[in-house]
Amino acid sequence: MQLEIRPDPAEVGRARRWALSRLAGFGIAADEPLAENLVLLVSELVTNAVVHTGRPAVLRLSLPGGPADAPERAAPSATVRVEVADTSSRAPVPRCARGDATGGRGLALVDCLADRWGWSPEGAGKSIWCELDRCSQPREGAALAYGGALSAYEGLAFEAV
């Protein structure tokens, strides 16, 4: 499943709503931790594409099994993949944001929340992806994502805005 994204900040909200509607079709409730994390990951990756490239992008969502009317196909331990492809060949660069900065934390959040993430060249641009395992336990330290004490991000301040 994919959604075309225009280079407009309003597209971030549309991408979140689209992802939630797709999850619902697969029997994943909006209040499940998987859905909450996935929506945040969609928001971060789409925001990065819109803000840092200023070009159209494509959001792809890969869900395991089939829709809710075939629950035997939607394995509870399966992986959900989010991917955003854009036409910029510039590699994503994690940044160290100062405590009072209003941006620069997106890839740190992706790293904290996703079970796996990465990027690869795609055509003339790139694709940034992340995966969530539906039944995985939160990684050690993931609960501290908004407080800072993760070893790889020591000294970064995360704040809800």
HUFEN-V678483 format. One record per residue. N is the residue number from 1. SS is DSSP state (helix for helix, strand for strand, loop for the rest). NEAR is the number of other C-alpha atoms within 12 Angstrom. Layout:
BEGIN
<<N,SS,NEAR> <N,SS,NEAR>>
END
This chain:
BEGIN
<<1,loop,21> <2,strand,20> <3,strand,27> <4,strand,26> <5,strand,36> <6,loop,25> <7,loop,23> <8,loop,23> <9,loop,23> <10,loop,17> <11,helix,31> <12,helix,33> <13,helix,22> <14,helix,23> <15,helix,39> <16,helix,32> <17,helix,23> <18,helix,28> <19,helix,40> <20,helix,31> <21,helix,22> <22,helix,31> <23,helix,36> <24,helix,22> <25,helix,23> <26,loop,30> <27,loop,28> <28,loop,31> <29,loop,20> <30,loop,24> <31,loop,15> <32,loop,17> <33,helix,21> <34,helix,36> <35,helix,34> <36,helix,24> <37,helix,36> <38,helix,45> <39,helix,39> <40,helix,34> <41,helix,44> <42,helix,47> <43,helix,36> <44,helix,39> <45,helix,45> <46,helix,48> <47,helix,38> <48,helix,40> <49,helix,43> <50,helix,33> <51,helix,27> <52,helix,27> <53,helix,27> <54,loop,20> <55,loop,25> <56,loop,27> <57,strand,36> <58,strand,33> <59,strand,39> <60,strand,30> <61,strand,34> <62,strand,29> <63,loop,37> <64,loop,30> <65,loop,22> <66,loop,22> <67,loop,21> <68,helix,22> <69,helix,13> <70,helix,14> <71,helix,16> <72,helix,14> <73,helix,17> <74,loop,24> <75,loop,22> <76,loop,23> <77,loop,17> <78,loop,22> <79,strand,25> <80,strand,40> <81,strand,35> <82,strand,45> <83,strand,41> <84,strand,44> <85,strand,38> <86,strand,40> <87,loop,26> <88,loop,27> <89,loop,21> <90,loop,21> <91,loop,22> <92,loop,30> <93,loop,16> <94,loop,20> <95,loop,18> <96,loop,24> <97,loop,23> <98,loop,18> <99,loop,19> <100,loop,15> <101,loop,16> <102,loop,15> <103,loop,26> <104,loop,27> <105,loop,34> <106,helix,35> <107,helix,37> <108,helix,33> <109,helix,41> <110,helix,36> <111,helix,31> <112,helix,35> <113,helix,38> <114,loop,39> <115,loop,30> <116,strand,24> <117,strand,28> <118,strand,25> <119,strand,25> <120,strand,22> <121,strand,20> <122,strand,21> <123,loop,12> <124,loop,13> <125,strand,24> <126,strand,25> <127,strand,32> <128,strand,39> <129,strand,38> <130,strand,37> <131,strand,33> <132,strand,40> <133,strand,30> <134,loop,28> <135,loop,19> <136,loop,20> <137,loop,17> <138,loop,20> <139,loop,19> <140,loop,15> <141,loop,20> <142,helix,25> <143,helix,16> <144,helix,22> <145,loop,32> <146,loop,24> <147,loop,21> <148,loop,26> <149,loop,19> <150,loop,24> <151,helix,17> <152,helix,19> <153,helix,27> <154,loop,20> <155,loop,17> <156,loop,29> <157,loop,28> <158,loop,30> <159,loop,21> <160,loop,15> <161,loop,9>>
END
